[in-house]
Amino acid sequence: MNTALRHWKEAATLILAAGHRAGAESLSSRTPGSPADSARGRAPHFDYDVLMLKRSSKSGFMPNAYVFPGGLVDSSDFSSEWLDVFEPFSRLTNFGLRRVRQPPESRPPIFATDRRTFGSPITGDVAFRICALRETFEESGVFLFVSKREQGGLLDRLSEGRAGQPLVSGHELGGGELTRWRTLVNQNPSNFLRMCKELQLVPNIWALHEWGNWLTPLGRYGAARFDTAFFICCLQEVPDTLQDQKEIVRFQWSTPPEVLRSYRDKELWLAPPQLYELSRMCRLTRLDDLHRFSGDRAVEGCEQWLPVLCRDGEGFVSALPGDRLHPSSASSDPEADASLHRFVGSDPYTVEIQVTIPPKYKHLQPLTGHQDSKL
């Protein structure tokens, strides 16, 4: 972990999408009383759900917000002991993860920083995936791993450089065993490493595709600020899920449009990064398409985004890179420049996205305004 950072703490988040369970009466698995249980029809052409977790009202950061699983990186995520856990994958370049084409000078620091300068042989690409998988296990009980039986076939594919990974199948440990280890990991993140060692399981870092990098803006959500790596993973079907009743008090599996409609109806609150990424996902209605796109696009890299509050009063504008008002803009005349890439709103539930510039790194353009209400 980067101990030299002064303003941000490094973190990782996992956007987890899963196909609907065949033959299930309800195509989403939700906690009783969830806002998404309101009577409304499902958009028939969305065949997958996204996992959303409600943060506790006692949380010091974004209380009551619905978020993707994720949290702070721990020093154990960079431990050299992972070299043994990932053996023989650790012999492959970057553990067999595909090389990103983005030039090193434009890579976000969270990925580009040489972790050897902090005494770790584990790259950020690997460690932040471990962090995202650990946090997902802690908060939702979902653990994505490669079993001993599957490791040989995966190693062959990676060694031969075969592109693309099949949709991930969910694995389940025995109920008591899962509960015991989850309690231990929640008590101390380093127990995730111990669990993988004792059970001879390898965290499935190859199923996670690089998606984005968000920085918490100054003073918007309290004193805490995070530099967060966003990953995405697609599962064949919704796995068994259970909130931890500490940081997370509720979970729900819903389609991206369902979550956005609940937000517009003030049934739940989304932070801007979740709002933006769900609006992106609305472009792809089929799980196979999302899986294929996220895998192909990930090798292009991503851009680091720091929202900047430009105007306050009755409403607000929060500019993203590329917007004429963002400090990184090279425009000599912001008033004449038509480039928009921003959040606008008058209160936390009326935030909309405005964008007139093309996305970088072959990413998806989010649906803007009330386009998502048509889905």
Residue, then its C-alpha position, 0 to 999 in steps of 0.5 A: m500500500n502507498t504510505a506516501l499518500r497524504h490526502w487519499k486512502e487507497a481502496a477497491t470496489l467490485i461491480l458484481a453483475a449476475g444472471h437471473r436464476a433459471g426458474a426462479e419466481s422472482l428474478s432478483s434476490r432481495t432482502p425483505g423490505s428493500p426499496a426495490d420490492s415496490a410494485r413495478g415491472r421488470a424491463p424484459h430485456f435486462d437479463y442480469d442484476v447488480l449487487m447493491l449494498k446499503r451502508s449503515s446509518k452509523s457509517g462515518f462515510m456516506p451513511n445509508a448510501y447504496v454502494f457496490p461492495g468494496g473498502l480500504v486496502d489492507s497491508s496484507d493485500f500486498s503481503s509477499e505470502w500471496l506468492d505462495v498462495f498463487e503458486p504457480f500463477s505467481r511465476l507468470t508475468n503479473f500473475g497472468l493478468r493481461r497487459v494494459r495498453q495504456p501508456p504508463e505516463s497516463r495510467p492512474p497512480i493507483f495502478a502505475t505506482d511501483r509497489r516495490t518502492f514500498g517493499s512489496p513484490i505484489t503489483g497494484d493490479v493484483a493487490f487491489r483485486i485481492c482487496a475487492l474480493r476480500e471486501t466483497f466476501e466480508e460485506s456480502g458473503v460472496f467469495l470468488f475463488v479458483s478451486k484446486r481442481e480448476q487451477g490446472g485448466l486456468l494455468d494452461r489458458l493463461s500460459e498460452g495467452r488465450a484471451g477472454q474468460p468464461l462467465v464465472s460460476g459461483h462457488e459455495l463453501g460449507g455454511g458453517e465453514l463460510t460463516r466461521w471464516r467470514t467472521l475471522v476476516n471481518q475481525n482482521p483482514s489478514n485472515f483472508l490470506r490465512m483462509c486462502k492458505e488453509l483451504q488451498l483456494v486462489p482468489n479469482i483475480w482474473a475474473l475482475h476487469e479494470w473499469g475505472n478510478w474515482l477520487t473522493p472530492l474535497g469536503r463533499y462526504g466528510a473528512a475521509r477521501f479515497d482513491t478507489a480502483f473500480f473493477i467489474c465481474c460477471l457471474q452466471e447467476v445470482p449467488d447466495t448473499l448475506q449482509d454483515q449487519k455491521e457496515i452493511v445492513r441490507f443488500q439487493w440484486s436489481t437491474p441497473p434501471e431498477v436501481l436508478r428508478s428507485y433513486r429517482d423515486k427517493e427510495l434509496w440514495l446513490a453517490p455520484p460514482q454509483l449513479y454514473e457507473l449504473s448509467r453506463m451499464c444501462r447501455l448493455t442489457r444482456l449479461d453476455d454483452l456486458h461480460r464481453f465488453s468489460g473483458d475486451r475494454a479492460v486492456e485499454g486502461c482507464e482515466q482517474w476522475l476527481p469531481v470538482l464542485c464548481r458552483d453552489g447555491e440553489g443547485f450545484v455543478s460537479a465537473l469531471p475531467g473533460d468538462r470546460l469547468h474542470p481544472s484539468s481543462a485546457s480551454s482558454d475560454p470556458e464560456a465558449d467551450a461546449s464541452l460538458h462532463r458533469f453532475v448537476g442537481s439541486d438536491p442529493y436525489t435530483v442529480e443528473i449527468q450531462v456529457t457532450i464529450p466521447p468517453k476515453y479508453k473505449h468506455l461506455q457513454p452513460l445514459t443522461g438526463h431521464q433516458d434511463s426512465k425509458l428502460 
